[in-house]
Amino acid sequence: MMKKILLIEDDRDLNAGLVCDLEMEHYKVFAAFSLGEGIRLLEKEQADLILLDGNLPDGDGFDFCRAVKEERDIPVIFLTARDMEQDEMCGFDCGADDYITKPFKMPILHRRIQAALRKSGVKETDGRYDDGFLRIDFERLTAERDKEALTLTPTEFKIVRLLTANADKVLTKRLLLEKIWDSSGNFVDEHTVAVNINRLRKKLESDGHTYIKTLYGMGYQWKGRE
């Protein structure tokens, strides 16, 4: 399903350029040039993400972000020329999911949008993981992929839970050993981690979709369904 983005940017050239680029990336974009327009669009359209300028002709983007976050669970990414550290801190304090300063490169924006949408589309509450394709209940130790039951070992459940709880963070083999095996008093080496990760990949990943990314020389990273 095509994701919908609400863009609030008063620079008309930048606004038009972003709309063109993002639509080429297969997003549906609703463009606004002020907070008032953005509010009206948000009332009519179900946006999946908001791209928001910090300075707008009719108000402050930070206040708008705070108000949106109080009412809706929707990712907000700032695109702003306000590049002072205190401005960036203010952006995150008001609930922003990301903060990008102008000028920026479009490939970076694409990746940030993908990351924010991926996180917002995943439910990880009450001991469960659910991205609509992969569903895991860590309390009941049940799992299914595309509505088909999966058989995971207790160790594999522990690995997935640790990875999903730290999505987009790099977990080293040593950390996995300490958290999963050493806590049980069992001595294993790093090869054991690699073997378990490979088995887990075969069970979770299919049709070219990747959940676990290997960063050679560093460790593993849960990227969600890509």
N, C-alpha and C positions, 0 to 999 in steps of 0.2 A: 504494500500500500504506500502511495506517495506521501511523504512527510510534509507537513505544512509549517512554514516559517513566517512569523510576523516580523517584518523589518521596520524599525523606527529610526530614521536617519534623515536629518534636514538638508544635508548636502545633496542636491538633486542629481548631480553628475555621479557621485558615489552611489547613491541610492539606485539609479538606473543601471549602473555597472554591476552592482551586487545582484540585482534582480535577474539580469541577463545571465550572469555566471551561475547562480544557484539554480536557475531553471534548467540550464544545460546539465547540471548535476542531478536533475530529476527531482527537485524539490518544488512544491507549490508555494509561491511567495506572495504574501500580502504586504504591499508597501504603504508606509505612512511617513509623513514628513513632520509630524508633531505628536506630542503626547495625547492630545485630544483625538486626533485621527486614530492613533494606536488603540486607545481605549474603546472607541466605537467599533473598530475592526475586531478587537478581542471579544466584544459582546456578541458579535454576529458569527465569527468564525472560530472553529476549534483548532487553535494553533498547537503544534507539538514543541515549538521552541521559539524564543524571542531573541532577536539581535537588536541591541539597544544602544543608542548613542548616549553619552553622559550629559551633554549640554544640548538642550532643545529649546526652541523659541518660546514655548509656553510652560516650561518647568524643568525640574531636575530629574534626570534619569534614575538617580539613586533612590529618590523618594518613590518613583513609579515602581521600581524593582521591589522595594520593600512592601509596597501595597499589594502587588501581584502575588508575591510569595506568601503573604498572609492568607490569601484566598484560594490559591491554586498551586498544585504541584506541577510546575512547568519550568523547564530549564531556561535560564536567562544568561546570555553571553553579552558582555559589554564590548562595543567597538567605539573607542573614544581616544581623543587626543590628550586627555588628562593622564599624563604619564608619571606623575609624582607618586612616590611610594605610598603616601597617605591617602591618595585618591584610590589606588588599587586596593588598599586595605579597607577603605570605606565601601568599595564595590562588593567585596566578599562579605563584609559585615552585614550588608543589607540583603544578602542571600544569593548573590550572583554565583553561577556555576563555573564561569570562566571570565577572564578579563584580558582583552587584547587591545594593545595601544596602536594607534595609527602612526605611520603607515604600516601595513601588514601585507604578508604574502598570501595569496588566495589558497595555495595548497595547505598552508598551516590552518587557515580558517576552516577548510573542508574537514581536516582531521579533528579539530576542536568540536565542530558541529557533530561529527559522527560519534565522538566520545561522549558528548553530553546527551545525545539521543539514546545511545546504547545504555547509559546508566539510568536514564529516566524510564526506559522500557523494561527494565528488569526489576522484579519484586524479590526482595530478600528479607522478608519479615517472618517472625514466628518460626525461625528455623527452617525456612524453605527458600529455594531458588526457583524462579519461574520467568523465562523470557518468551513464553508463548510456544516455544519449540522444545526446549529442554526443561523438564520439571523435576526437582529433587526435594524430597522431604527428609531433612537430616534427623528429625526426631523419630520418624517411623522407619527410616532407612529404606525408602522406596524411591525409584527413579523411572522416568520414561522419556523417550525421545520421539517426537512426532507421534505421540499417543501410543507408542509401543513400549512395553515394559523393558527395563534394562536391569541386568544383574550386576551390582557393584559389590566389591568386598568391603568389609568395615574400614580397611585402610584407605581404599579408594574414596569412600564417603568422607573420610577425614581430610584427604588431600583436596578434594573439590571444595569442601567447606572452608578450608583455609585460603584457598585461591580466590573463591568468590567473595569472601569477606574482605579481601585486599585487592579487589579488582583494579587493574591498570598499574599496580605496584609490582616491582620485580622481587620475587622471593628466591633467595639463593638455595642451593641444595643443602647447605649447612643449616639454614633456618628450618627447612622442611624436616631434616633429620632430627633437629632438636625438639621441634614442636610435635612431631608425630611418632617418631620411633624412640628417641632417647627418653621421652616422658614415660614410656612403658618399661624402661629398663632394658630394652633390647639393643644389642650392638649390631649396627649395619653400616655399610659404607655408602658412598655417593652413587655407586653403580646401582644399588637397590632403588634409589630415588628415580633414576633414569628409566629403569625397567618398569616401575609402577606407573610413571607418567606415560610411557609408550603404550602400555596396556589400556590405560584410561582413555587416551586419545582414540584408540581403535573403537572403544565403546561409545564415546560421546560424539565423535566427529564423522561426518559423512557428506557426500555430494560436494566436496571441496570446501566445506565450511570449517573454520578453525576456531577452537575455543582457547586452547593453551598455546601460547607463543614461547618458543625457546630463544633466549638471548644468550648466545654462546659465550662462555667465560663468565657469565653473570648468574643466570638462573632461569626462572619461569615466570610467566605473566598471564593472568586470565584476561582475555580480550573480549569475552562474550562471543556471540555467534557472528562471524564475519564471512 
